[in-house]
Amino acid sequence: MFSRVLISGVIAFASLPAFAEGATAVADIVRGSPVTVTGVVERIDDEDEFTLADATGSIEVYLGPNTVPITVGETVSVTGFVDDDQGPIDLCASSITRADGQVMQIANCDG
């Protein structure tokens, strides 16, 4: 079973859509900077937070007072600002783009 999960995870990362071009890998994210990251929604952590993973790692994505409009397993591209505090790195989203090109603007995300 582990090999099936691992293989499907590798396939998911290897088949990221074209909108991923130009995105920053999670491992290359720099605190205090604007960024676009593309990956698979790994889990929904709270009503306004989810974990996004790519082949290099994962990052918490915060949506402010907005509820998470996507599902686990969905491939998305998230644009926002990476926090610059001393805690865990997280991304305050300003938009989410689905694989089909639908863009969702995220309002009032203050990180």
N, C-alpha and C positions, 0 to 999 in steps of 0.2 A: 504494500500500500504506500509506503514512504516513497518508493521510486515513482509511482504514478503521480503523487503530489509534486514531487520535485520536477518531473518531466513536464507536467502541465504548467508549473510556475516558470520554467525556462522557456517554454513555448509562448506563454503570455508576454514575457519580457522581450523575447526575440521578435515578436510580431507587433510591436507598437506601431500605430498608424503614422502616416506622413506628417501629421501636425506636430509630432515630437521633434522634428528637425529644428535645431537651434535651441532646444531646451537644455537646461543645466542638469547634470547628473546630481543626485542627492549627495554623493560623496564630495562633490566640488562646491557645494553651497557655502557661501561666506556670510557670516553674521552681519546684520545691518545693511543688507543690499536688496535691491529689487531682483526678482528671479521668476523664471517660468520653469516648472518641473513637470515632466510627464511620467505617469506610472499607472499602476493598478491600485484601486482602492482595496487596501488590505483588511481594514476593519473600521466600523463606526464606533468611535470612542465615547461620544456623548451626543446630545442633540445638535451641537454646533461645532463638532470636531471629529475628524477622521484621520486615519493613517494612510499615507500614500507611499507606495514602494516602487522602486525601479531596480535594475540589476545591481546597483551599487549600494543600496541601503533603503532606509525608510525615514519619513518625516511626518510629524504631526501637522495637520492643516487646520487652522482655526478660522471659523466663519463669522465671528462676532455674534450678534444676537440672532443670526439666521440659522434655520435648521438645515441639516445636510440634505441636499437635493439629489443625491446619487446613491448607488448601491454597491455593496461589496462585490468585487470582481470586475467592476467597470473600469475601463481605461479612460483616463482623463488627463488634461493638461491644466495645471493650476498656475495662475500668475498672481503675484503678491509681493509682500515685503517680509524678509526674514528678520526675526527679532534680534535685538542686540544686547539682551540682558544675559546674566550669568547662568540661567537655568537651561533646561533642555532646549535645543534648537527647534523652533516651530515657525511655520509659515502662515502669515495673516493674509488670507486670500482676498483678491479684488475681483477675480473672475475665474470661472471654471469652464473649460471647453470640452465638450463630449467628443467622442470619436466620429460622430456624424456631423461635426462642425457647429452644433448648437452651442452658443455662448451664453452663460449665465453670469450676470454682473452681481457682485456681492457688495451690498451697501453697509456702511457703518462698521467696518472691521477696524478696530482700533488697536489690535494686538494686545 
